[in-house]
Amino acid sequence: MIGIYEVYIDVFLVQNILMDLQLLILTMLLLKEKIVFLRLLAASLAGGVGAVMILLSGTGFGVAYIMFVLALDAVMLLICVRHPAKGGLTFRKLVMGIIYFHGMVFAYGKLMECAGRLVGERMAQFIVTGTIAGIVIFMLACRRLAESRPIYIVTLSEAGENVVCRALFDTGNLLTDPVSGKPVSVVEETDTMKRWLEQYPQKYKIIPYQSVGEEHGVLEGIVVDELVIQKEEEQVVKRGAVVAFYKGKLSKNGDFQMILNHSLIT
């Protein structure tokens, strides 16, 4: 027995646009890409129109269908990302984006199927849409919280020797070297850094500071050859950066071992 299904193109188009919009937001969050609403909307429209064209083409579910769908996914992701040709979207990230997107499309379909059997198709649409919207809001809130205390991987280099640590970007760190006027970052002192002080006395620095509970104090420091901050898609390289050594722990739970000066990134 052959089933006959009646499809309303306008309803099909709107449903695909709304689904693509929600799932593209989640995909951008998973890829750690900046969310630009107008680009998401344009990509969703392209996805909806593309889905209608694939439906009307009558290609079935063979190889041609799979190729059309993958190409449409790639187009949507390229629309979402700003300046993809300048390294904003690498081939690997594009492939991961397609995998994320299709995984969520599959999950979306299964949720719709289960909810439709329980509460009916129309009510299922509201429930699934609300569930995905809640997930999006939760992930956006988590990202906002994480970005409020950004932590970067930082490499300090001196004469070919490297020290790698996790660094907190702190807008409250306003330390400067009184001689050169350069911004000063603070790092937990290690044996390697102690040796640097002994081996390169010409780079030695004394950094005065003020803190709550202690009006005045000084920190020993050094001018390193390079300070490299690893961001998500780029590196910030500072040559001749000044770092002050802190004898103790900067973080109670060990989340970071360094506090970056506010002017190194902003």
Secondary structure, 3 states (H helix, E strand, C coil): CCCCCCCCHHHHHHHHHHHHHHHHHHHHHHHCCCCCHHHHHHHHHHHHHHHHHHHHHCCCCCHHHHHHHHHHHHHHHHHHCCCHHHCCCCHHHHHHHHHHHHHHHHHHHHHHHHHHHHHCHHHHHHHHHHHHHHHHHHHHHHHHHHHHCCEEEEEEEECCEEEEEEEEECCCCCCECCCCCCEEEEEECCHHHHHHHHHCHHHEEEEEEEECCEEEEEEEEEECCEEEEECCCCEEEEECCEEEEECCCCCCCCCCCEEECHHHCC
